[in-house]
Amino acid sequence: MLNDQYVDQPGSLNAGSMACLPATVAVNAGRSPCWENMNRPTAVEMPRLSVPLALGWLCALSPFGVLFVVGTAWLHQQPGWLTTFGPFADGYRLVMLPVLNVAWSLSMMFAVYAAGPLWLLLVCGRRWRRSWKVHAMQLITCGAGWVLIWVLIIQSDLLSKLG
């Protein structure tokens, strides 16, 4: 009997665990006989992205969205584009100007009027709250974005140069 000779040895398989597989497989394999019951981690376990977490980061990164739109508009106003691309650049500018105006309006409206209250709702609601470290990182990120807006757009008077 193969089961009896391994029961008394240290580190051996006990009789209860031998019930799930034939003894020859357990002895041959030299590993735990019930590998289907083992909790093996998968190769990559990605943390689940929740809606409140994504909304919190969307609110925190909203000033950077404004910076992206203004930076894109500034790039399209550069005189180097006109000389390099010629009439193509004029047509492109005529098409992109209304798009950038709408993008500027929507991103600024969200960053100024919606992001702050939405983020506070996510912090104050116990059901939606993450760890305080995550919320502190979001607050620091948002603050850095508003400082960059102040320095790069407002202090340099960039918006009047784009007009």
VOBA-429542 format. One record per residue: x, y, z of N, C-alpha, C in turn; residue number from 1. Coordinates in Angstrom, 1 decimal. Layout:
BEGIN
X,Y,Z,X,Y,Z,X,Y,Z,NUM $
...
! end
This chain:
BEGIN
0.8,-1.2,0.0,0.0,0.0,0.0,0.9,1.2,0.0,1 $
0.7,2.0,-1.0,1.6,3.2,-1.1,1.2,4.3,-0.2,2 $
-0.1,4.4,0.2,-0.6,5.4,1.1,0.0,5.2,2.5,3 $
0.1,4.0,3.0,0.5,3.8,4.3,2.0,4.1,4.6,4 $
2.8,4.0,3.6,4.3,4.2,3.8,4.6,5.7,3.9,5 $
3.7,6.6,3.4,4.0,8.0,3.5,3.3,8.8,4.6,6 $
2.4,8.2,5.3,1.6,8.9,6.3,2.4,9.2,7.5,7 $
3.4,8.4,7.9,4.1,8.7,9.2,5.4,9.6,9.0,8 $
5.8,9.8,7.8,7.0,10.6,7.6,6.7,12.1,7.7,9 $
7.7,12.8,8.2,7.5,14.3,8.3,7.4,14.9,6.9,10 $
6.5,15.8,6.7,6.4,16.5,5.4,5.6,15.6,4.4,11 $
5.1,14.5,4.9,4.4,13.6,3.9,3.0,14.0,3.8,12 $
2.3,13.4,2.9,0.9,13.6,2.7,0.1,12.8,3.7,13 $
-0.9,13.5,4.2,-1.8,12.7,5.2,-2.9,12.0,4.4,14 $
-3.6,11.2,5.1,-4.6,10.3,4.4,-5.7,11.2,3.9,15 $
-6.1,12.3,4.6,-7.2,13.1,4.2,-6.9,13.8,2.9,16 $
-5.7,14.1,2.6,-5.4,14.8,1.3,-5.2,13.8,0.2,17 $
-5.0,12.6,0.5,-4.8,11.5,-0.5,-6.2,11.2,-1.1,18 $
-7.3,11.6,-0.6,-8.6,11.2,-1.1,-8.9,11.8,-2.5,19 $
-8.2,12.9,-2.8,-8.6,13.6,-4.1,-7.8,13.0,-5.3,20 $
-6.7,12.3,-5.1,-6.0,11.8,-6.3,-5.6,10.3,-6.0,21 $
-5.3,9.6,-7.0,-4.7,8.2,-6.8,-3.3,8.3,-6.2,22 $
-3.0,7.4,-5.5,-1.7,7.4,-4.7,-0.5,7.4,-5.7,23 $
-0.6,6.8,-6.8,0.6,6.8,-7.7,0.8,8.1,-8.3,24 $
-0.2,8.9,-8.6,0.0,10.3,-9.1,0.7,11.1,-8.0,25 $
0.2,11.0,-6.8,0.8,11.8,-5.7,2.2,11.5,-5.4,26 $
2.5,10.2,-5.4,3.9,9.8,-5.1,4.8,10.1,-6.3,27 $
4.3,9.9,-7.5,5.1,10.2,-8.7,5.4,11.7,-8.8,28 $
4.4,12.5,-8.6,4.6,14.0,-8.8,5.4,14.6,-7.8,29 $
5.4,14.1,-6.6,6.2,14.6,-5.5,5.7,16.0,-5.0,30 $
4.5,16.3,-5.3,4.0,17.6,-4.8,2.6,17.4,-4.1,31 $
2.0,18.4,-3.7,0.7,18.3,-3.1,-0.3,17.7,-4.0,32 $
-1.0,16.7,-3.5,-1.9,15.9,-4.3,-3.2,16.7,-4.8,33 $
-3.5,17.8,-4.2,-4.7,18.5,-4.5,-4.4,19.9,-5.1,34 $
-3.7,19.9,-6.2,-3.3,21.2,-6.7,-4.4,22.0,-7.2,35 $
-5.6,21.4,-7.5,-6.7,22.2,-7.9,-7.3,23.0,-6.7,36 $
-7.0,22.6,-5.5,-7.5,23.3,-4.3,-6.5,24.4,-3.8,37 $
-5.3,24.4,-4.4,-4.3,25.4,-3.9,-4.7,26.8,-4.4,38 $
-4.3,27.7,-3.7,-4.5,29.1,-4.1,-3.3,29.6,-4.8,39 $
-3.2,29.4,-6.0,-2.1,29.9,-6.8,-2.4,31.3,-7.3,40 $
-1.4,32.2,-7.2,-1.7,33.5,-7.8,-1.5,33.4,-9.3,41 $
-2.3,34.3,-9.9,-2.2,34.3,-11.4,-0.9,35.0,-11.8,42 $
-0.5,35.0,-13.0,0.7,35.6,-13.5,0.7,37.0,-13.2,43 $
-0.3,37.8,-13.5,-0.4,39.2,-13.3,-1.8,39.5,-12.7,44 $
-1.8,40.0,-11.5,-3.1,40.4,-10.9,-3.2,41.9,-10.9,45 $
-4.0,42.4,-11.8,-4.2,43.9,-11.9,-5.2,44.3,-10.9,46 $
-4.9,45.5,-10.2,-6.0,46.0,-9.3,-7.2,46.5,-10.2,47 $
-8.3,46.3,-9.6,-9.5,46.6,-10.3,-9.7,48.1,-10.3,48 $
-9.9,48.7,-11.4,-10.1,50.2,-11.5,-11.6,50.4,-11.3,49 $
-11.9,51.2,-10.2,-13.3,51.5,-9.9,-13.7,52.8,-10.5,50 $
-15.0,53.0,-10.6,-15.5,54.3,-11.2,-15.1,55.5,-10.3,51 $
-15.3,55.4,-8.9,-15.0,56.5,-8.1,-13.5,56.8,-8.2,52 $
-12.6,55.9,-8.3,-11.2,56.1,-8.4,-10.9,56.8,-9.7,53 $
-11.5,56.4,-10.8,-11.3,57.0,-12.1,-11.8,58.4,-12.1,54 $
-13.0,58.7,-11.5,-13.5,60.0,-11.4,-12.7,60.9,-10.6,55 $
-12.1,60.4,-9.5,-11.3,61.2,-8.6,-10.0,61.7,-9.4,56 $
-9.4,60.7,-10.1,-8.2,61.1,-10.9,-8.6,62.0,-12.1,57 $
-9.7,61.9,-12.7,-10.2,62.8,-13.7,-10.3,64.2,-13.2,58 $
-10.9,64.3,-12.0,-11.0,65.6,-11.4,-9.6,66.2,-11.0,59 $
-8.7,65.4,-10.5,-7.4,65.8,-10.2,-6.5,66.2,-11.4,60 $
-6.7,65.6,-12.5,-6.0,65.8,-13.7,-6.6,66.9,-14.6,61 $
-7.8,67.4,-14.2,-8.5,68.3,-15.1,-7.7,69.6,-15.4,62 $
-6.9,70.2,-14.5,-6.1,71.3,-14.9,-5.1,71.0,-16.0,63 $
-4.6,69.8,-16.0,-3.6,69.4,-17.0,-4.3,69.2,-18.4,64 $
-5.6,68.9,-18.4,-6.4,68.9,-19.6,-6.5,70.3,-20.2,65 $
-6.7,71.3,-19.3,-6.8,72.7,-19.8,-5.4,73.1,-20.4,66 $
-4.3,72.7,-19.7,-3.0,73.0,-20.2,-2.7,72.3,-21.5,67 $
-3.2,71.1,-21.7,-3.0,70.4,-23.0,-3.8,71.2,-24.1,68 $
-5.0,71.6,-23.9,-5.7,72.3,-24.9,-5.1,73.6,-25.3,69 $
-4.7,74.4,-24.2,-4.0,75.7,-24.5,-2.7,75.5,-25.2,70 $
-1.9,74.4,-24.8,-0.7,74.1,-25.4,-0.8,73.8,-26.9,71 $
-1.9,73.0,-27.2,-2.2,72.6,-28.6,-2.5,73.9,-29.4,72 $
-3.4,74.8,-28.8,-3.7,76.0,-29.5,-2.5,76.9,-29.7,73 $
-1.6,76.9,-28.8,-0.4,77.7,-28.9,0.5,77.1,-30.0,74 $
0.6,75.8,-30.1,1.4,75.2,-31.1,0.9,75.5,-32.5,75 $
-0.5,75.5,-32.6,-1.1,75.8,-34.0,-0.9,77.2,-34.4,76 $
-0.6,78.1,-33.4,-0.4,79.6,-33.8,1.0,79.9,-34.1,77 $
1.9,79.0,-34.0,3.3,79.3,-34.3,3.5,79.6,-35.8,78 $
4.3,80.7,-36.1,4.5,81.1,-37.5,5.3,80.0,-38.3,79 $
6.1,79.2,-37.6,6.8,78.1,-38.3,5.9,77.1,-39.0,80 $
4.7,77.0,-38.6,3.7,76.1,-39.2,3.3,76.7,-40.6,81 $
3.2,78.0,-40.6,2.7,78.6,-41.9,3.8,78.5,-43.0,82 $
5.0,78.7,-42.6,6.1,78.7,-43.6,6.4,77.2,-44.0,83 $
6.3,76.3,-43.1,6.6,74.9,-43.5,5.5,74.3,-44.3,84 $
4.3,74.5,-43.9,3.2,73.7,-44.6,2.4,74.6,-45.6,85 $
2.6,75.9,-45.6,2.0,76.8,-46.5,0.5,76.8,-46.4,86 $
-0.2,76.7,-47.6,-1.7,76.8,-47.6,-2.4,75.7,-46.8,87 $
-1.7,74.6,-46.7,-2.3,73.5,-45.9,-2.5,73.9,-44.4,88 $
-1.5,74.6,-43.9,-1.6,75.1,-42.5,-2.7,76.1,-42.3,89 $
-3.0,76.9,-43.3,-4.1,77.8,-43.2,-5.5,77.1,-43.1,90 $
-5.6,76.1,-44.0,-6.9,75.3,-44.0,-7.0,74.5,-42.6,91 $
-5.9,74.0,-42.2,-5.9,73.3,-40.9,-6.2,74.2,-39.8,92 $
-5.7,75.4,-39.8,-6.0,76.4,-38.7,-7.4,76.8,-38.7,93 $
-8.0,77.0,-39.9,-9.4,77.3,-39.9,-10.3,76.2,-39.4,94 $
-9.9,75.0,-39.6,-10.7,73.9,-39.1,-10.5,73.7,-37.6,95 $
-9.3,73.8,-37.1,-8.9,73.5,-35.7,-9.3,74.6,-34.8,96 $
-9.4,75.9,-35.2,-9.7,77.0,-34.3,-11.0,76.8,-33.6,97 $
-12.1,76.5,-34.3,-13.4,76.3,-33.5,-13.3,75.1,-32.6,98 $
-12.6,74.0,-33.1,-12.5,72.8,-32.2,-11.8,73.1,-31.0,99 $
-10.7,73.9,-31.1,-9.9,74.2,-29.9,-10.7,75.2,-29.0,100 $
-11.5,76.1,-29.6,-12.3,77.0,-28.8,-13.3,76.2,-27.9,101 $
-14.0,75.2,-28.5,-14.9,74.4,-27.8,-14.2,73.5,-26.8,102 $
-13.0,73.0,-27.1,-12.3,72.2,-26.2,-11.8,73.0,-25.0,103 $
-11.4,74.3,-25.3,-11.0,75.2,-24.2,-12.1,75.5,-23.3,104 $
-13.3,75.8,-23.8,-14.5,76.1,-23.0,-14.9,74.9,-22.2,105 $
-15.0,73.7,-22.8,-15.4,72.6,-22.0,-14.4,72.1,-20.9,106 $
-13.2,72.1,-21.3,-12.2,71.7,-20.3,-12.1,72.7,-19.1,107 $
-12.2,74.0,-19.4,-12.1,75.0,-18.4,-13.4,75.0,-17.5,108 $
-14.5,74.8,-18.1,-15.8,74.7,-17.4,-15.8,73.5,-16.4,109 $
-15.3,72.3,-16.9,-15.2,71.2,-16.0,-14.2,71.4,-14.9,110 $
-13.0,71.9,-15.3,-11.9,72.1,-14.3,-12.4,73.1,-13.2,111 $
-13.1,74.2,-13.6,-13.4,75.2,-12.6,-14.7,74.9,-11.8,112 $
-15.7,74.4,-12.5,-17.0,74.3,-11.9,-17.4,72.9,-11.5,113 $
-16.9,71.9,-12.1,-17.4,70.5,-11.8,-16.4,69.7,-11.1,114 $
-15.1,69.8,-11.4,-14.1,68.9,-10.8,-14.0,69.1,-9.3,115 $
-14.0,70.3,-8.8,-13.9,70.5,-7.3,-15.1,69.9,-6.5,116 $
-16.4,70.2,-6.9,-17.5,69.6,-6.1,-17.6,68.1,-6.3,117 $
-17.3,67.6,-7.5,-17.3,66.2,-7.7,-16.3,65.5,-6.9,118 $
-15.1,66.0,-6.8,-14.0,65.4,-6.0,-14.4,65.4,-4.5,119 $
-15.0,66.6,-4.1,-15.4,66.6,-2.6,-16.5,65.6,-2.3,120 $
-17.4,65.4,-3.3,-18.4,64.3,-3.1,-17.7,63.0,-3.0,121 $
-16.7,62.7,-3.8,-16.1,61.4,-3.7,-15.3,61.2,-2.4,122 $
-14.8,62.3,-1.9,-14.0,62.2,-0.6,-15.0,62.1,0.6,123 $
-16.1,62.9,0.5,-17.0,62.9,1.7,-17.9,61.6,1.7,124 $
-18.2,61.1,0.6,-19.0,59.9,0.6,-18.2,58.7,1.0,125 $
-18.6,58.1,2.1,-17.9,56.9,2.7,-17.8,55.8,1.7,126 $
-18.9,55.6,0.9,-18.9,54.5,0.0,-17.9,54.6,-1.1,127 $
-17.6,55.9,-1.5,-16.7,56.2,-2.6,-15.3,56.5,-2.2,128 $
-15.1,56.6,-0.9,-13.8,57.1,-0.4,-12.7,56.0,-0.6,129 $
-11.5,56.4,-1.1,-10.4,55.6,-1.1,-9.5,55.9,0.1,130 $
-8.3,55.5,0.0,-7.4,55.8,1.1,-7.0,57.3,1.1,131 $
-6.7,57.8,2.3,-6.3,59.2,2.4,-5.1,59.5,1.6,132 $
-4.2,58.5,1.4,-3.0,58.8,0.6,-3.3,59.1,-0.8,133 $
-4.3,58.3,-1.3,-4.7,58.5,-2.7,-5.3,59.9,-2.9,134 $
-6.2,60.3,-1.9,-6.8,61.6,-2.0,-5.8,62.7,-1.8,135 $
-4.8,62.5,-1.0,-3.7,63.5,-0.8,-2.9,63.7,-2.1,136 $
-2.6,62.6,-2.8,-1.9,62.6,-4.1,-2.8,63.3,-5.1,137 $
-4.1,63.1,-5.1,-5.0,63.8,-6.1,-5.0,65.3,-5.8,138 $
-5.1,65.6,-4.5,-5.1,67.1,-4.2,-3.8,67.8,-4.6,139 $
-2.7,67.1,-4.3,-1.4,67.7,-4.7,-1.3,67.8,-6.2,140 $
-1.7,66.8,-6.9,-1.7,66.8,-8.4,-2.6,68.0,-9.0,141 $
-3.7,68.1,-8.4,-4.6,69.2,-8.9,-4.0,70.6,-8.5,142 $
-3.5,70.7,-7.3,-2.8,72.0,-6.9,-1.7,72.3,-7.9,143 $
-0.9,71.3,-8.2,0.3,71.6,-9.1,-0.2,72.0,-10.5,144 $
-1.3,71.4,-10.9,-1.9,71.8,-12.2,-2.4,73.2,-12.2,145 $
-3.0,73.7,-11.1,-3.5,75.1,-11.1,-2.3,76.0,-10.9,146 $
-1.3,75.6,-10.3,-0.1,76.5,-10.2,0.5,76.6,-11.6,147 $
0.6,75.5,-12.3,1.1,75.6,-13.7,0.2,76.5,-14.6,148 $
-1.1,76.4,-14.4,-2.0,77.3,-15.2,-1.7,78.7,-14.8,149 $
-1.5,79.0,-13.6,-1.3,80.4,-13.1,0.1,80.9,-13.7,150 $
1.1,80.1,-13.7,2.4,80.5,-14.2,2.5,80.6,-15.7,151 $
2.0,79.5,-16.3,2.2,79.4,-17.8,1.2,80.2,-18.6,152 $
-0.1,80.3,-18.1,-1.1,81.0,-18.9,-1.4,82.4,-18.4,153 $
-1.7,82.5,-17.1,-2.2,83.8,-16.6,-1.0,84.8,-16.5,154 $
0.1,84.4,-15.8,1.2,85.3,-15.7,1.9,85.7,-17.0,155 $
1.9,84.8,-17.9,2.6,85.1,-19.2,1.7,85.7,-20.2,156 $
0.4,85.8,-19.8,-0.6,86.4,-20.7,-0.7,85.7,-22.0,157 $
-0.7,84.4,-22.0,-0.7,83.6,-23.2,-2.0,83.7,-23.9,158 $
-3.1,83.8,-23.2,-4.4,83.8,-23.9,-4.6,85.0,-24.8,159 $
-4.0,86.1,-24.4,-4.2,87.3,-25.3,-3.3,87.2,-26.6,160 $
-2.2,86.4,-26.4,-1.3,86.2,-27.6,-1.9,85.2,-28.6,161 $
-2.8,84.3,-28.1,-3.4,83.3,-29.0,-4.5,83.9,-29.8,162 $
-5.2,84.9,-29.3,-6.4,85.4,-30.0,-6.2,85.8,-31.3,163 $
! end
